[in-house]
Amino acid sequence: MSYSFSCSSHNLITARHKNSLEFTKDSEVTLKGDCIIGVKADFELDKLLDFIKSNRGKRIRLAVKAGNISDELTFELNPDFHDKHEIVIRKSGFLSKRTLGINASKSAYELAKGLKGVLKECDKMSVEFSSVGSVENKG
């Protein structure tokens, strides 16, 4: 099972955060939001919760595509995620209701350089979560 949604770019996206990345439903961001890589995210909490339930104990692949440039990373699901406005993926093990993923293989800062440039100017980007195996196997 996979789950996909779309979001938009913003001219103030810097993707400089070294420990996390975030998608938000907000349409505006500031330079302080250096973990944000997508705005106007159209994810549906109910469908995302179904994805979490179906993939407990599995390592998840996050694939982001903007224009003709893409990148991916992996993470472990937080079964207690429950935020209808933001999705945060962290390299650490810090948990909160906003945290969908922990122990991620990349942060916003580590995304492909070409992708980071497009995050400021593309109209839409696609985001897909899919299972890559059990957490023990680390994908």
Backbone as JSON Lines, residues from 0, in Angstrom:
{"i":0,"aa":"M","n":[0.84,-1.19,0.0],"ca":[0.0,0.0,0.0],"c":[0.88,1.24,0.0]}
{"i":1,"aa":"S","n":[0.48,2.24,-0.75],"ca":[1.2,3.51,-0.76],"c":[0.2,4.64,-0.54]}
{"i":2,"aa":"Y","n":[0.71,5.82,-0.27],"ca":[-0.14,6.99,-0.1],"c":[0.56,8.17,-0.76]}
{"i":3,"aa":"S","n":[-0.17,8.91,-1.57],"ca":[0.39,10.06,-2.29],"c":[-0.41,11.32,-2.04]}
{"i":4,"aa":"F","n":[0.26,12.44,-2.13],"ca":[-0.4,13.73,-2.09],"c":[0.45,14.74,-2.86]}
{"i":5,"aa":"S","n":[-0.1,15.92,-3.05],"ca":[0.61,16.98,-3.77],"c":[0.82,18.17,-2.85]}
{"i":6,"aa":"C","n":[1.8,18.97,-3.18],"ca":[2.02,20.23,-2.48],"c":[2.68,21.19,-3.46]}
{"i":7,"aa":"S","n":[2.9,22.4,-3.01],"ca":[3.43,23.44,-3.88],"c":[4.76,23.96,-3.36]}
{"i":8,"aa":"S","n":[5.44,24.66,-4.23],"ca":[6.69,25.31,-3.86],"c":[6.38,26.7,-3.31]}
{"i":9,"aa":"H","n":[7.42,27.36,-2.83],"ca":[7.29,28.72,-2.31],"c":[8.66,29.37,-2.43]}
{"i":10,"aa":"N","n":[8.68,30.63,-2.79],"ca":[9.97,31.29,-3.01],"c":[10.82,31.46,-1.75]}
{"i":11,"aa":"L","n":[10.25,31.25,-0.56],"ca":[11.03,31.35,0.67],"c":[11.48,29.99,1.21]}
{"i":12,"aa":"I","n":[11.23,28.92,0.48],"ca":[11.71,27.61,0.93],"c":[13.23,27.55,0.78]}
{"i":13,"aa":"T","n":[13.9,27.23,1.89],"ca":[15.37,27.14,1.88],"c":[15.86,25.71,2.04]}
{"i":14,"aa":"A","n":[15.05,24.83,2.65],"ca":[15.43,23.43,2.87],"c":[16.83,23.33,3.48]}
{"i":15,"aa":"R","n":[17.08,24.07,4.55],"ca":[18.4,24.09,5.19],"c":[18.45,23.34,6.51]}
{"i":16,"aa":"H","n":[17.34,22.84,6.98],"ca":[17.33,22.18,8.29],"c":[18.07,20.85,8.22]}
{"i":17,"aa":"K","n":[18.95,20.61,9.18],"ca":[19.81,19.43,9.13],"c":[19.24,18.22,9.87]}
{"i":18,"aa":"N","n":[18.08,18.39,10.52],"ca":[17.53,17.28,11.3],"c":[16.12,16.86,10.92]}
{"i":19,"aa":"S","n":[15.45,17.63,10.07],"ca":[14.07,17.27,9.74],"c":[13.65,17.89,8.41]}
{"i":20,"aa":"L","n":[12.45,17.5,7.97],"ca":[11.79,18.14,6.84],"c":[10.3,18.14,7.12]}
{"i":21,"aa":"E","n":[9.6,19.05,6.46],"ca":[8.18,19.23,6.77],"c":[7.38,19.6,5.53]}
{"i":22,"aa":"F","n":[6.14,19.1,5.51],"ca":[5.13,19.51,4.55],"c":[4.03,20.17,5.37]}
{"i":23,"aa":"T","n":[3.5,21.29,4.89],"ca":[2.46,22.0,5.62],"c":[1.3,22.37,4.71]}
{"i":24,"aa":"K","n":[0.14,22.52,5.29],"ca":[-1.02,22.99,4.53],"c":[-1.02,24.5,4.43]}
{"i":25,"aa":"D","n":[-0.16,25.18,5.19],"ca":[-0.05,26.64,5.08],"c":[0.3,27.03,3.66]}
{"i":26,"aa":"S","n":[-0.15,28.2,3.24],"ca":[0.19,28.69,1.91],"c":[1.38,29.64,1.94]}
{"i":27,"aa":"E","n":[1.71,30.15,3.12],"ca":[2.83,31.07,3.27],"c":[3.81,30.53,4.31]}
{"i":28,"aa":"V","n":[5.1,30.79,4.1],"ca":[6.14,30.42,5.04],"c":[7.08,31.6,5.22]}
{"i":29,"aa":"T","n":[7.92,31.51,6.25],"ca":[8.96,32.51,6.46],"c":[10.31,31.81,6.37]}
{"i":30,"aa":"L","n":[11.35,32.58,6.39],"ca":[12.69,32.0,6.34],"c":[13.01,31.18,7.59]}
{"i":31,"aa":"K","n":[12.28,31.41,8.68],"ca":[12.49,30.61,9.9],"c":[12.06,29.16,9.7]}
{"i":32,"aa":"G","n":[11.16,28.91,8.76],"ca":[10.69,27.55,8.5],"c":[11.63,26.8,7.58]}
{"i":33,"aa":"D","n":[12.89,26.66,7.98],"ca":[13.9,26.1,7.08],"c":[13.82,24.59,6.91]}
{"i":34,"aa":"C","n":[12.88,23.94,7.59],"ca":[12.68,22.51,7.38],"c":[11.56,22.25,6.36]}
{"i":35,"aa":"I","n":[10.76,23.27,6.06],"ca":[9.62,23.12,5.17],"c":[10.1,22.95,3.72]}
{"i":36,"aa":"I","n":[9.57,21.9,3.07],"ca":[9.92,21.68,1.66],"c":[8.69,21.73,0.75]}
{"i":37,"aa":"G","n":[7.5,21.85,1.32],"ca":[6.29,21.94,0.52],"c":[5.16,22.62,1.27]}
{"i":38,"aa":"V","n":[4.42,23.48,0.59],"ca":[3.28,24.18,1.17],"c":[2.0,23.76,0.44]}
{"i":39,"aa":"K","n":[0.88,24.17,0.98],"ca":[-0.43,23.84,0.41],"c":[-0.58,22.33,0.21]}
{"i":40,"aa":"A","n":[-0.06,21.56,1.15],"ca":[-0.13,20.09,1.07],"c":[-1.58,19.65,1.14]}
{"i":41,"aa":"D","n":[-1.97,18.75,0.25],"ca":[-3.37,18.31,0.21],"c":[-3.59,16.91,0.78]}
{"i":42,"aa":"F","n":[-2.74,16.52,1.74],"ca":[-2.92,15.2,2.35],"c":[-4.2,15.18,3.18]}
{"i":43,"aa":"E","n":[-4.78,13.97,3.28],"ca":[-5.98,13.75,4.07],"c":[-5.61,12.91,5.28]}
{"i":44,"aa":"L","n":[-5.86,13.43,6.47],"ca":[-5.46,12.75,7.7],"c":[-6.02,11.34,7.78]}
{"i":45,"aa":"D","n":[-7.29,11.14,7.46],"ca":[-7.89,9.8,7.56],"c":[-7.17,8.79,6.68]}
{"i":46,"aa":"K","n":[-6.84,9.18,5.47],"ca":[-6.14,8.27,4.55],"c":[-4.71,8.03,5.02]}
{"i":47,"aa":"L","n":[-4.07,9.04,5.57],"ca":[-2.72,8.88,6.09],"c":[-2.72,7.95,7.31]}
{"i":48,"aa":"L","n":[-3.73,8.07,8.16],"ca":[-3.85,7.17,9.32],"c":[-4.08,5.73,8.87]}
{"i":49,"aa":"D","n":[-4.84,5.52,7.8],"ca":[-5.01,4.17,7.25],"c":[-3.68,3.62,6.75]}
{"i":50,"aa":"F","n":[-2.89,4.47,6.1],"ca":[-1.56,4.06,5.62],"c":[-0.67,3.65,6.8]}
{"i":51,"aa":"I","n":[-0.69,4.43,7.86],"ca":[0.11,4.12,9.05],"c":[-0.31,2.78,9.62]}
{"i":52,"aa":"K","n":[-1.6,2.58,9.76],"ca":[-2.14,1.33,10.32],"c":[-1.72,0.13,9.48]}
{"i":53,"aa":"S","n":[-1.74,0.27,8.17],"ca":[-1.39,-0.82,7.25],"c":[0.1,-1.11,7.2]}
{"i":54,"aa":"N","n":[0.93,-0.18,7.69],"ca":[2.37,-0.32,7.53],"c":[3.15,-0.27,8.84]}
{"i":55,"aa":"R","n":[2.48,-0.56,9.95],"ca":[3.18,-0.57,11.25],"c":[4.35,-1.54,11.21]}
{"i":56,"aa":"G","n":[5.47,-1.1,11.79],"ca":[6.65,-1.95,11.86],"c":[7.45,-2.02,10.57]}
{"i":57,"aa":"K","n":[7.08,-1.21,9.6],"ca":[7.78,-1.23,8.31],"c":[8.57,0.06,8.11]}
{"i":58,"aa":"R","n":[9.64,-0.06,7.38],"ca":[10.41,1.12,6.96],"c":[9.68,1.7,5.75]}
{"i":59,"aa":"I","n":[9.6,3.02,5.69],"ca":[8.82,3.71,4.66],"c":[9.75,4.52,3.76]}
{"i":60,"aa":"R","n":[9.46,4.49,2.47],"ca":[10.19,5.32,1.5],"c":[9.35,6.56,1.22]}
{"i":61,"aa":"L","n":[9.99,7.71,1.28],"ca":[9.38,8.97,0.89],"c":[10.02,9.4,-0.41]}
{"i":62,"aa":"A","n":[9.23,9.51,-1.46],"ca":[9.72,9.97,-2.76],"c":[9.08,11.31,-3.07]}
{"i":63,"aa":"V","n":[9.93,12.29,-3.39],"ca":[9.48,13.63,-3.73],"c":[9.89,13.91,-5.16]}
{"i":64,"aa":"K","n":[8.95,14.4,-5.97],"ca":[9.26,14.74,-7.36],"c":[8.72,16.12,-7.66]}
{"i":65,"aa":"A","n":[9.61,16.98,-8.17],"ca":[9.23,18.34,-8.57],"c":[9.81,18.57,-9.96]}
{"i":66,"aa":"G","n":[8.94,18.85,-10.9],"ca":[9.41,18.95,-12.28],"c":[9.94,17.6,-12.71]}
{"i":67,"aa":"N","n":[11.14,17.56,-13.26],"ca":[11.74,16.28,-13.66],"c":[12.84,15.84,-12.7]}
{"i":68,"aa":"I","n":[12.85,16.41,-11.5],"ca":[13.87,16.08,-10.51],"c":[13.21,15.4,-9.32]}
{"i":69,"aa":"S","n":[13.82,14.35,-8.81],"ca":[13.26,13.65,-7.67],"c":[14.36,13.24,-6.7]}
{"i":70,"aa":"D","n":[13.94,12.88,-5.5],"ca":[14.84,12.34,-4.49],"c":[13.99,11.49,-3.55]}
{"i":71,"aa":"E","n":[14.66,10.69,-2.77],"ca":[13.93,9.86,-1.81],"c":[14.75,9.65,-0.55]}
{"i":72,"aa":"L","n":[14.04,9.24,0.49],"ca":[14.66,8.91,1.77],"c":[13.79,7.86,2.43]}
{"i":73,"aa":"T","n":[14.28,7.28,3.5],"ca":[13.51,6.29,4.23],"c":[13.4,6.71,5.69]}
{"i":74,"aa":"F","n":[12.37,6.19,6.35],"ca":[12.15,6.5,7.77],"c":[11.27,5.44,8.4]}
{"i":75,"aa":"E","n":[11.15,5.5,9.73],"ca":[10.25,4.62,10.48],"c":[9.01,5.41,10.85]}
{"i":76,"aa":"L","n":[7.86,4.77,10.77],"ca":[6.59,5.43,11.09],"c":[6.4,5.65,12.59]}
{"i":77,"aa":"N","n":[5.77,6.75,12.92],"ca":[5.31,7.01,14.28],"c":[3.83,6.63,14.31]}
{"i":78,"aa":"P","n":[3.47,5.53,15.0],"ca":[2.06,5.1,15.02],"c":[1.15,6.1,15.72]}
{"i":79,"aa":"D","n":[1.7,7.06,16.46],"ca":[0.89,8.04,17.18],"c":[0.75,9.37,16.43]}
{"i":80,"aa":"F","n":[1.21,9.43,15.18],"ca":[1.03,10.63,14.37],"c":[-0.46,10.96,14.3]}
{"i":81,"aa":"H","n":[-0.77,12.26,14.46],"ca":[-2.17,12.65,14.35],"c":[-2.26,14.17,14.18]}
{"i":82,"aa":"D","n":[-1.82,14.67,13.04],"ca":[-1.88,16.11,12.79],"c":[-2.5,16.34,11.42]}
{"i":83,"aa":"K","n":[-3.53,17.13,11.37],"ca":[-4.23,17.36,10.1],"c":[-3.64,18.51,9.3]}
{"i":84,"aa":"H","n":[-2.58,19.15,9.84],"ca":[-2.04,20.35,9.21],"c":[-0.59,20.22,8.74]}
{"i":85,"aa":"E","n":[0.21,19.41,9.42],"ca":[1.64,19.3,9.11],"c":[2.11,17.85,9.18]}
{"i":86,"aa":"I","n":[3.12,17.55,8.37],"ca":[3.8,16.26,8.41],"c":[5.28,16.56,8.6]}
{"i":87,"aa":"V","n":[5.85,16.04,9.69],"ca":[7.27,16.24,9.96],"c":[7.97,14.88,9.93]}
{"i":88,"aa":"I","n":[9.11,14.83,9.25],"ca":[9.97,13.64,9.21],"c":[11.29,14.05,9.87]}
{"i":89,"aa":"R","n":[11.76,13.27,10.85],"ca":[12.94,13.64,11.63],"c":[14.04,12.58,11.52]}
{"i":90,"aa":"K","n":[15.27,13.04,11.54],"ca":[16.41,12.12,11.6],"c":[16.55,11.53,13.0]}
{"i":91,"aa":"S","n":[16.06,12.23,14.0],"ca":[16.15,11.78,15.38],"c":[14.98,10.86,15.71]}
{"i":92,"aa":"G","n":[14.89,10.47,16.96],"ca":[13.78,9.65,17.44],"c":[12.72,10.46,18.15]}
{"i":93,"aa":"F","n":[12.76,11.8,18.05],"ca":[11.8,12.65,18.74],"c":[10.39,12.43,18.2]}
{"i":94,"aa":"L","n":[9.46,12.19,19.11],"ca":[8.07,11.92,18.73],"c":[7.15,13.04,19.19]}
{"i":95,"aa":"S","n":[6.21,13.39,18.36],"ca":[5.12,14.29,18.69],"c":[3.97,13.95,17.76]}
{"i":96,"aa":"K","n":[2.81,14.55,17.98],"ca":[1.68,14.24,17.1],"c":[1.93,14.73,15.67]}
{"i":97,"aa":"R","n":[2.86,15.69,15.47],"ca":[3.22,16.22,14.15],"c":[4.24,15.34,13.44]}
{"i":98,"aa":"T","n":[4.89,14.45,14.19],"ca":[5.97,13.63,13.65],"c":[5.4,12.37,12.99]}
{"i":99,"aa":"L","n":[5.47,12.3,11.67],"ca":[5.07,11.09,10.96],"c":[6.21,10.08,10.95]}
{"i":100,"aa":"G","n":[7.46,10.56,10.82],"ca":[8.58,9.65,10.68],"c":[9.76,10.02,11.55]}
{"i":101,"aa":"I","n":[10.47,8.98,12.0],"ca":[11.69,9.14,12.8],"c":[12.81,8.32,12.16]}
{"i":102,"aa":"N","n":[14.02,8.57,12.65],"ca":[15.21,7.85,12.17],"c":[15.31,7.89,10.64]}
{"i":103,"aa":"A","n":[15.06,9.08,10.09],"ca":[15.09,9.26,8.65],"c":[16.52,9.22,8.12]}
{"i":104,"aa":"S","n":[16.65,8.81,6.88],"ca":[17.96,8.72,6.24],"c":[18.45,10.07,5.72]}
{"i":105,"aa":"K","n":[17.56,11.06,5.62],"ca":[17.94,12.4,5.14],"c":[17.07,13.45,5.81]}
{"i":106,"aa":"S","n":[17.6,14.67,5.81],"ca":[16.84,15.84,6.24],"c":[16.61,16.74,5.03]}
{"i":107,"aa":"A","n":[15.94,17.86,5.25],"ca":[15.72,18.83,4.17],"c":[17.06,19.26,3.57]}
{"i":108,"aa":"Y","n":[18.03,19.49,4.41],"ca":[19.35,19.95,3.98],"c":[20.05,18.95,3.05]}
{"i":109,"aa":"E","n":[19.77,17.67,3.23],"ca":[20.46,16.62,2.49],"c":[19.77,16.2,1.2]}
{"i":110,"aa":"L","n":[18.65,16.83,0.88],"ca":[17.99,16.51,-0.38],"c":[18.89,16.89,-1.55]}
{"i":111,"aa":"A","n":[18.66,16.25,-2.67],"ca":[19.46,16.52,-3.88],"c":[19.46,18.02,-4.19]}
{"i":112,"aa":"K","n":[20.62,18.53,-4.47],"ca":[20.79,19.97,-4.72],"c":[19.85,20.48,-5.81]}
{"i":113,"aa":"G","n":[19.71,19.75,-6.89],"ca":[18.82,20.17,-7.97],"c":[17.38,20.25,-7.52]}
{"i":114,"aa":"L","n":[16.96,19.32,-6.68],"ca":[15.6,19.32,-6.17],"c":[15.39,20.53,-5.27]}
{"i":115,"aa":"K","n":[16.34,20.83,-4.41],"ca":[16.21,21.97,-3.5],"c":[16.01,23.27,-4.28]}
{"i":116,"aa":"G","n":[16.66,23.42,-5.42],"ca":[16.48,24.61,-6.24],"c":[15.08,24.71,-6.82]}
{"i":117,"aa":"V","n":[14.53,23.58,-7.23],"ca":[13.19,23.54,-7.83],"c":[12.1,23.8,-6.79]}
{"i":118,"aa":"L","n":[12.37,23.5,-5.51],"ca":[11.36,23.68,-4.47],"c":[10.91,25.13,-4.32]}
{"i":119,"aa":"K","n":[11.67,26.06,-4.87],"ca":[11.32,27.48,-4.81],"c":[10.45,27.91,-5.98]}
{"i":120,"aa":"E","n":[10.41,27.13,-7.05],"ca":[9.81,27.66,-8.28],"c":[8.85,26.76,-9.03]}
{"i":121,"aa":"C","n":[8.72,25.48,-8.69],"ca":[7.8,24.62,-9.43],"c":[6.37,24.86,-8.94]}
{"i":122,"aa":"D","n":[5.41,24.61,-9.8],"ca":[4.01,24.79,-9.4],"c":[3.57,23.71,-8.42]}
{"i":123,"aa":"K","n":[3.8,22.47,-8.79],"ca":[3.35,21.35,-7.96],"c":[4.47,20.34,-7.8]}
{"i":124,"aa":"M","n":[4.45,19.66,-6.68],"ca":[5.34,18.53,-6.49],"c":[4.52,17.37,-5.96]}
{"i":125,"aa":"S","n":[4.96,16.16,-6.28],"ca":[4.26,14.98,-5.8],"c":[5.07,14.34,-4.69]}
{"i":126,"aa":"V","n":[4.36,13.79,-3.73],"ca":[4.96,13.13,-2.58],"c":[4.31,11.76,-2.46]}
{"i":127,"aa":"E","n":[5.13,10.73,-2.31],"ca":[4.58,9.39,-2.16],"c":[5.28,8.66,-1.03]}
{"i":128,"aa":"F","n":[4.49,8.02,-0.18],"ca":[4.99,7.15,0.87],"c":[4.7,5.71,0.45]}
{"i":129,"aa":"S","n":[5.68,4.83,0.6],"ca":[5.47,3.41,0.3],"c":[6.35,2.58,1.23]}
{"i":130,"aa":"S","n":[5.95,1.36,1.46],"ca":[6.68,0.45,2.34],"c":[7.88,-0.15,1.61]}
{"i":131,"aa":"V","n":[9.0,-0.27,2.33],"ca":[10.19,-0.9,1.73],"c":[10.68,-2.09,2.55]}
{"i":132,"aa":"G","n":[9.91,-2.52,3.52],"ca":[10.3,-3.68,4.31],"c":[10.21,-3.4,5.8]}
{"i":133,"aa":"S","n":[10.58,-4.39,6.59],"ca":[10.46,-4.25,8.03],"c":[11.54,-3.31,8.57]}
{"i":134,"aa":"V","n":[11.25,-2.71,9.69],"ca":[12.19,-1.79,10.33],"c":[13.51,-2.49,10.64]}
{"i":135,"aa":"E","n":[13.46,-3.75,11.03],"ca":[14.67,-4.49,11.37],"c":[15.64,-4.58,10.18]}
{"i":136,"aa":"N","n":[15.08,-4.66,8.96],"ca":[15.92,-4.77,7.77],"c":[16.44,-3.43,7.27]}
{"i":137,"aa":"K","n":[15.88,-2.34,7.78],"ca":[16.26,-0.97,7.38],"c":[16.2,-0.75,5.88]}
{"i":138,"aa":"G","n":[15.3,-1.46,5.21],"ca":[15.0,-1.22,3.81],"c":[16.04,-1.72,2.88]}
